[in-house]
Amino acid sequence: MSEKELGRIAVMARVQSGDLKLMDGARLMGVGYRQAKRIHRDYREQGAAGLKHGNAGEISHNARGKNGKRFCRWCESTTAAG
């Protein structure tokens, strides 16, 4: 997890325990109140895993293989760059 995600976990733990209000947590995370509500919902439902970015661990859409050719995510092979 990134430092940003780890920071959000710490803030959401404080919000969950009642030590911090959601609005104050939003300010600490640098997001708006509505986004903080979404983050809190994901934290409540899924725990720390809910705050991990959804594309983490995936192959980039423009990744290239060792031979310099593009890697096709859908066909699991390399194709000519272009």
Phi, psi and omega per residue, in radians:
M1 nan 2.629 3.134
S2 -1.374 2.898 3.104
E3 -1.085 -0.620 3.127
K4 -1.097 -0.773 3.137
E5 -1.179 -0.675 3.107
L6 -1.146 -0.657 3.076
G7 -1.120 -0.683 3.115
R8 -1.140 -0.642 3.112
I9 -1.085 -0.779 -3.138
A10 -1.093 -0.742 3.139
V11 -1.164 -0.766 -3.118
M12 -1.163 -0.555 3.066
A13 -1.130 -0.690 3.102
R14 -1.189 -0.660 3.102
V15 -1.157 -0.772 -3.112
Q16 -1.075 -0.654 -3.119
S17 -1.366 -0.180 -3.138
G18 1.548 0.058 -3.139
D19 -1.286 -0.384 -3.046
L20 -2.443 2.435 3.076
K21 -1.386 2.694 -3.100
L22 -1.063 -0.679 3.139
M23 -1.108 -0.717 3.110
D24 -1.183 -0.645 3.077
G25 -1.113 -0.658 3.107
A26 -1.084 -0.730 3.125
R27 -1.126 -0.727 3.139
L28 -1.108 -0.636 -3.130
M29 -1.441 -0.263 -3.132
G30 1.354 0.549 3.106
V31 -2.196 2.936 3.098
G32 -1.357 2.961 -3.110
Y33 -1.084 -0.742 -3.113
R34 -1.127 -0.717 3.107
Q35 -1.152 -0.653 3.102
A36 -1.105 -0.635 3.088
K37 -1.103 -0.710 3.112
R38 -1.145 -0.749 3.130
I39 -1.096 -0.749 -3.140
H40 -1.134 -0.700 3.107
R41 -1.068 -0.805 3.125
D42 -1.109 -0.667 3.120
Y43 -1.154 -0.736 3.116
R44 -1.100 -0.777 -3.038
E45 -1.369 -0.664 -2.999
Q46 -2.089 -0.077 -3.102
G47 1.312 -2.702 -3.089
A48 -1.070 -0.555 3.140
A49 -1.107 -0.447 3.125
G50 -1.208 -0.313 -3.125
L51 -1.664 -0.102 3.118
K52 -1.282 2.455 -3.122
H53 -1.080 2.421 -3.053
G54 -1.119 -0.485 -3.111
N55 -1.665 0.099 -3.123
A56 -1.081 2.295 3.128
G57 1.549 -0.089 3.134
E58 -1.507 2.774 3.072
I59 -1.352 2.361 3.123
S60 -1.078 2.602 -3.140
H61 -1.187 -0.286 3.124
N62 -2.132 0.534 -3.141
A63 -1.223 2.650 3.103
R64 -2.170 2.582 3.125
G65 -1.384 -3.122 -3.131
K66 -1.111 -0.486 -3.129
N67 -1.488 0.056 3.093
G68 1.544 -0.085 3.125
K69 -1.522 2.692 3.119
R70 -1.174 2.553 3.084
F71 -1.740 2.197 -3.130
C72 -1.587 2.012 -3.108
R73 -1.161 -0.576 -2.995
W74 -1.484 -0.569 -3.094
C75 -1.798 0.004 3.108
E76 0.972 0.675 3.081
S77 -2.563 3.041 3.092
T78 -1.675 2.565 3.098
T79 -2.232 2.880 3.121
A80 -1.101 2.450 3.132
A81 -1.137 2.449 3.100
G82 2.623 nan nan
